[in-house]
Amino acid sequence: KDRNFEYIGFKEFTEIMKGLRAMNDQVKYCCDTTDRLNRLNRKKAKLHNVHCNANHVIRESVKMLKHSLEVSGATLTLNLNPGLPQSAINALDFRQVFSNVLTNAIQSLPGQGGTIKVRTALLKNQKMIRVDCQDDGVGIPKELLPKVFDPFFTTKLRGIEKRSGLGLYIVYSTVKSYKGEIAIKSDHRKGTTVTMLLPVYNISGKKS
């Protein structure tokens, strides 16, 4: 900053410094995220008796994103199975996972309006709780679907999460760390459905 750039105009210098600051912010963000993922993995190795009410976490996440839903003009419908057992995942982690998925759904809606449907169900034979988040947004091209969970992959251009391409990678890593499953189905310009399978928590304190 303190150097006298003899052959660079003030406007160019300003743009250079702006770019360097943005790069610095992104490097810090990536380092912080990597550190959080490492701590998350270490924590998971020690966690026992972690569980939550998936329906409750979903409702709380919807409340947190109420403003984003209103701004987007989205119509959200919840079809939550009232008889769900506890899910074998920490409430804070599932809140981050679902909030990220719901945020992506909101951001995918073109212009004002659009619908998002959230459903929960119990898969008794598999001892899994299923969570679906379906939107009728812009969708994802077929050739890009295999890459959506790759770190730093993104089709978005603006915003901290959009630039980093780490949002879905964090979602994937968190769900998998609890022995769950996550999949995405999408039709370009028709919408996307994110499906998560979370292990049922049983009274012995172990995943079913």
Steps between C-alpha positions, in 0.01 A plus 500: 500500500780741584696460177498776240393327177650740247334350192165404646214747517294548813196326353706195401669497839160510672376207291816300575464555875130415482583173327773415750266566793236274343761226448614538860144475629439186294821334621402573861151362438638181346747455787227556758271252322772236472582543867131466590470181295806355675355586840165356391659168407694486827184581692299231324751238605429584865127574491254258657129519570444777245149530369233751407140539389538557125159664468579748776836593343334548160237734647769699682705529181196623309448771764863607467460532121158666513634829365674333204180315417297821512749694285505224239121475494532122541212283618621240750293197597594261781377141507666367813425153635389557863604150604870526426742353755814688596768536231857393580651839421589800713236776483749777421656300218164409349387862525805607300441222247133574447543878502763468229276276288201730545710808419613337175137425414400862562788633292414267212154651451491731196380852575207536735292200599552128471423214735702295745366180655655334805398149606610259770424129520605193696650211302437226754672218313817703454479661845553835333326837507453652156506876444414641157539863394348557156497825303382604154800721437753518219634150561847362431624385158532122478872512427567697820306278742792259570710797617260676737655352816859567392683758715526845339261410218229757439275622221428824686673833463411725793513481877742342741352149484449525125861596436649238729317197364524341846136508607389164362836344579451590866143364486625176345787462749274561799228255392756231415678548833178388672472194272223664299448534125427795274407515132389763251264458206453790264354593163649807339246785519245275670624473856709307749433252779751441778441178694668425832484171689583527870544198729237448768624548854408223742481497879830314537680813381614350173392553140244241394 
